[in-house]
Amino acid sequence: MKTILTLTCVSLIFLTGCSTINTVEPAESKARLQMVNDKRITTDSAVADYAYVASVNQQIVGGLLKIQLKVVNKTVAYRTVNYKFVWVDKDGMQIQSPTSTWQTLALEGGEVKYISAVAPSPNASDFTVKFLADVREY
């Protein structure tokens, strides 16, 4: 009986250790975020049930607009999110880009991931990000 109890405890320790993720970060971040309004993010209702964009950060790198999104899976289940960036110029005209194709982001339960894209041209002055649960429905 004592052997069975010991083996059960050891098994639980190993199983618990495999399912946790340790993250270390400074108590006071030195990063200075330049947040923008997220009204340019469109999400279908299915994605809104399990994931959301927690923040949008933008900066100019080498004359090009760079966008970074913090995406959070608010469930405990593994999920995928399909997204694409659409870039527009100052006149609202769409600019074609390799990042204007659908990409798939895999998220473990409760996971936070960052996705980013750089504008294809210095003429890109704005963006839209679209999220869909299944691009086959689009």
C-alpha positions in Angstrom: 0.0 0.0 0.0 2.8 2.4 0.9 4.5 1.6 -2.4 1.4 2.4 -4.4 0.9 5.7 -2.5 4.6 6.6 -3.2 4.3 5.8 -6.9 1.1 7.8 -7.2 2.7 10.9 -5.6 5.8 10.7 -7.8 3.6 10.3 -10.9 1.6 13.4 -9.9 4.8 15.4 -9.4 6.0 14.5 -12.9 2.7 15.1 -14.6 2.3 18.5 -12.9 5.8 19.5 -13.9 5.2 18.8 -17.5 2.1 21.0 -17.8 3.4 24.2 -16.4 5.3 27.0 -18.1 7.7 29.2 -16.2 8.1 32.8 -17.3 10.7 35.2 -16.0 10.5 38.9 -16.7 11.8 42.0 -14.9 9.6 43.5 -12.2 9.8 46.9 -13.9 9.8 46.7 -17.7 12.1 49.2 -19.5 10.1 48.8 -22.7 8.1 51.8 -23.7 5.0 50.8 -25.7 3.5 53.1 -28.2 -0.1 51.9 -28.1 -2.7 52.7 -30.8 -6.4 52.3 -30.8 -7.5 48.8 -31.9 -10.6 49.9 -34.0 -8.7 48.6 -37.0 -9.1 45.0 -35.8 -12.0 43.0 -37.1 -12.9 39.7 -35.5 -15.6 37.2 -36.3 -17.9 36.1 -33.4 -16.4 32.6 -33.2 -12.9 34.0 -32.5 -14.2 36.6 -30.0 -15.5 33.6 -27.9 -12.0 32.3 -27.3 -9.3 34.9 -28.2 -8.8 38.6 -28.1 -6.2 41.3 -28.9 -4.9 42.7 -25.6 -2.7 45.4 -27.1 -1.5 46.9 -30.4 1.9 48.5 -30.6 3.3 50.4 -33.6 6.6 52.0 -34.5 8.5 53.2 -37.6 11.5 51.0 -38.5 13.6 52.1 -41.4 10.8 54.3 -42.7 8.3 51.4 -42.6 5.4 51.0 -40.3 5.7 48.0 -38.0 2.7 46.6 -36.0 2.8 44.2 -33.1 -0.3 42.6 -31.6 -0.6 40.8 -28.3 -3.1 37.9 -28.8 -4.5 36.1 -25.8 -6.4 32.7 -25.7 -8.9 33.3 -22.9 -9.8 29.6 -22.7 -8.0 26.6 -21.3 -8.2 24.7 -24.6 -5.9 24.7 -27.6 -7.2 27.0 -30.3 -6.1 28.3 -33.7 -6.7 31.8 -35.0 -6.4 32.9 -38.6 -5.3 36.4 -39.3 -4.1 38.7 -42.0 -2.8 42.3 -42.2 -4.1 44.6 -44.8 -2.0 47.7 -45.5 -3.4 51.0 -47.0 -1.8 54.2 -48.2 -2.8 57.7 -47.2 -5.6 57.7 -49.7 -7.1 54.5 -48.3 -5.9 52.3 -51.2 -4.9 48.8 -50.4 -1.2 47.9 -50.9 -0.5 44.3 -51.7 1.9 42.5 -49.4 3.1 39.0 -48.5 1.5 39.6 -45.0 -1.8 40.2 -46.8 -2.4 36.4 -46.9 -4.1 34.4 -44.2 -1.8 33.1 -41.5 -2.6 30.6 -38.7 -1.6 31.2 -35.1 -1.7 28.3 -32.7 -2.5 29.1 -29.1 -2.4 26.8 -26.1 -4.9 27.3 -23.3 -4.3 30.7 -21.6 -1.3 31.4 -23.9 -0.3 34.9 -24.9 1.5 35.3 -28.2 2.8 38.3 -30.2 2.3 38.6 -33.9 3.9 41.3 -36.0 4.2 42.6 -39.5 6.1 45.3 -41.3 4.5 47.4 -44.0 5.6 46.5 -47.5 6.2 50.1 -48.5 6.9 53.5 -47.0 3.6 54.5 -48.6 1.7 52.4 -46.1 0.3 54.7 -43.6 -2.4 52.5 -41.9 -3.5 48.9 -41.5 -6.3 46.6 -40.7 -6.0 43.2 -39.1 -8.7 40.6 -39.7 -9.3 37.5 -37.5 -11.3 34.5 -38.5 -11.8 31.1 -36.9 -11.9 29.3 -40.2 -10.7 31.0 -43.4 -12.6 28.4 -45.5 -15.8 30.3 -44.5 -14.5 33.6 -45.8 
